[in-house]
Amino acid sequence: MEKNTIKRLSIFIILFGIWNITFAQEKTILKILNRELKREVKNQVKSSNFNGDTIRIIKEFTITTDKKLTFTIKKTSPYFSGYQIIQQEVPLNKIKKVGKDIQIILETEKNAVETKFTTFDEEPKEQILNESLFFLYLSNEKQNDDLGIELQNAFQKAGYDVQKDYWYD
């Protein structure tokens, strides 16, 4: 084999290896988020902090081909009749921090999060907001600072510089 062919093959193998490691870490992010979302749904009514709002998973956390984190839930509440379908998405490279205040939040660059609220009441109504906060709807678990560290590490291993910030129960 020629030196150039060997060199190209080596570069290809290295790049494929880096891509494969990053992809595996993105799967780790999804595994953590979906594990916690399922736990939240299972325990929401049992929690001493239950406020009457309930969520149901419509579409688990996924990462799209263009590297956007997205999920969809159905929310009911004693504070409104009917229900809401809430869909959020954010480019992974726009996420800057993970923190907790009432619930776990991913903080992003300005207006990087698209949240679509579809309210089914007397008349269906749709609202789309562009914000800087990606709400994970995880609030029942307390004393879970280790989850913040686990998320930060998974994002960093996937190549995203996400810092763990405040963590209040």
ABEGO torsion letter per residue (X at the ends): XBAAAAAAAAAAAAAAAAAAAAAAAAAAAAAAAAAAAAAAAAAAAABAABAGBBBBBABBBBBBAAGBBBBBBBBBBAABBEBBBBBBBBBAAABABBBBBGBBBBBBBBGABBBBBBBBBABBBBBBBBBABBBAGBAABBGAAAAAAAAAAAAAAAGBBBBBBBBBX
